[in-house]
């Protein structure tokens, strides 16, 4: 597949003025795609917030005793997300049999 001519190799300049390696990537995306970049980030953030809110609701989060709520360490959560069958991703052409 040919690269989009507007696409930039944002990751190559890790010491750019942005101060953090990701700032270079963000700037390159914005420079290449403008407001569409910010709109996509907004949609992604909104979707993630909806997923977390739904999980809280479906899990009965508001009914849990405050004493049972705690902060989890990243390694505790990683075990959930490293399961290849957890929220498995499919191409549109392949998803029909699993719906």
Residue pairs with C-beta under 8 A, 6 or more apart in sequence:
4 32
6 32
6 33
7 32
8 28
8 31
8 32
9 28
10 24
10 25
10 27
10 28
10 29
11 21
11 24
11 25
13 24
14 21
14 24
16 23
16 24
16 27
18 24
18 26
18 27
26 37
29 37
30 37
30 38
55 61
56 62
80 86
88 98
90 98
